[in-house]
Amino acid sequence: MINDISSAMNAYQQALGRISNVGQLDASKGVAAKPATDFGSMVKTAIDSAAETTKHAENMTIAGIAGKADFQDVVMAISNAEHTLNTVVSFRDTAIKAYKEILQMTI
């Protein structure tokens, strides 16, 4: 049990570092993005990024149908969106599993 908690903390620290370092510039606003400082901010940043990836894939698909985008770019955008969705689902499953374990703990 203690090993699971320390592994989770290490994973959280690594993810926080990646999110803090990646995308220092918010492209939609043209300003530096504030790095995530807590778990809630990290999750919100990740969800916002997943939503942007999905929107990009939808826009590329529409452009591809209209003949305005290269087929390879459309496939790459869809592949990225699929990978992002799989990551979100995996995170959700892990969070639910952790929540259930916490509920089963004796006080």
C-alpha positions as CSV (number, residue, x, y, z in Angstrom):
1,M,0.0,0.0,0.0
2,I,2.8,2.5,0.9
3,N,4.6,1.6,-2.3
4,D,1.5,2.4,-4.3
5,I,1.2,5.8,-2.6
6,S,4.9,6.6,-3.3
7,S,4.5,5.5,-6.9
8,A,1.5,7.7,-7.3
9,M,3.3,10.7,-5.8
10,N,6.3,10.1,-8.1
11,A,4.0,9.9,-11.1
12,Y,2.2,13.1,-10.0
13,Q,5.5,15.0,-9.7
14,Q,6.6,13.8,-13.1
15,A,3.3,14.8,-14.7
16,L,3.4,18.1,-13.0
17,G,6.9,18.7,-14.3
18,R,5.9,17.8,-17.9
19,I,2.8,20.0,-17.8
20,S,4.7,22.9,-16.3
21,N,7.4,22.7,-19.0
22,V,5.3,21.9,-22.0
23,G,3.4,24.6,-23.7
24,Q,4.8,27.6,-21.8
25,L,3.1,29.8,-24.4
26,D,-0.7,29.7,-24.7
27,A,-1.1,29.9,-28.5
28,S,-4.7,31.0,-28.4
29,K,-3.9,34.0,-26.2
30,G,-0.3,34.6,-27.1
31,V,0.8,34.8,-23.5
32,A,2.8,32.6,-21.3
33,A,0.7,29.9,-19.6
34,K,0.8,29.7,-15.9
35,P,2.3,26.3,-14.8
36,A,0.2,24.0,-12.8
37,T,0.9,24.2,-9.1
38,D,-1.5,21.7,-7.6
39,F,-3.3,18.6,-8.6
40,G,-6.5,20.3,-9.6
41,S,-4.7,22.8,-11.8
42,M,-2.8,19.9,-13.4
43,V,-6.0,18.0,-14.2
44,K,-7.7,21.1,-15.5
45,T,-4.7,21.8,-17.8
46,A,-4.7,18.3,-19.0
47,I,-8.5,18.3,-19.7
48,D,-8.2,21.7,-21.6
49,S,-5.4,20.2,-23.7
50,A,-7.4,17.1,-24.5
51,A,-10.4,19.3,-25.5
52,E,-8.1,21.4,-27.8
53,T,-6.7,18.3,-29.4
54,T,-10.2,17.0,-30.1
55,K,-11.3,20.3,-31.5
56,H,-8.2,20.4,-33.8
57,A,-9.0,16.8,-35.0
58,E,-12.6,17.9,-35.8
59,N,-11.5,21.0,-37.7
60,M,-8.9,18.9,-39.6
61,T,-11.6,16.4,-40.5
62,I,-13.9,19.1,-41.7
63,A,-11.1,20.6,-43.8
64,G,-10.2,17.2,-45.2
65,I,-13.8,16.6,-46.3
66,A,-13.8,20.0,-47.9
67,G,-10.5,19.2,-49.7
68,K,-8.6,21.9,-47.9
69,A,-6.3,19.7,-45.8
70,D,-3.8,17.0,-46.7
71,F,-5.0,13.5,-45.9
72,Q,-1.8,12.8,-43.9
73,D,-2.5,15.8,-41.7
74,V,-6.1,14.7,-41.1
75,V,-5.0,11.1,-40.2
76,M,-2.3,12.5,-37.8
77,A,-4.8,14.8,-36.1
78,I,-7.3,12.0,-35.6
79,S,-4.6,9.7,-34.3
80,N,-3.5,12.3,-31.8
81,A,-7.1,12.8,-30.7
82,E,-7.5,9.0,-30.3
83,H,-4.3,8.8,-28.2
84,T,-5.6,11.7,-26.0
85,L,-8.9,10.0,-25.5
86,N,-7.2,6.7,-24.5
87,T,-5.1,8.7,-22.0
88,V,-8.2,10.4,-20.5
89,V,-10.0,7.1,-20.2
90,S,-7.0,5.5,-18.5
91,F,-6.7,8.4,-16.1
92,R,-10.4,8.2,-15.3
93,D,-10.2,4.4,-14.6
94,T,-7.2,4.9,-12.4
95,A,-8.9,7.7,-10.4
96,I,-12.0,5.6,-9.9
97,K,-9.9,2.6,-8.8
98,A,-8.1,4.9,-6.3
99,Y,-11.3,6.4,-5.0
100,K,-12.8,2.9,-4.4
101,E,-9.6,1.9,-2.5
102,I,-9.9,4.9,-0.3
103,L,-13.5,4.2,0.4
104,Q,-12.6,0.7,1.5
105,M,-9.9,1.9,4.0
106,T,-10.7,1.5,7.7
107,I,-10.4,4.5,9.9
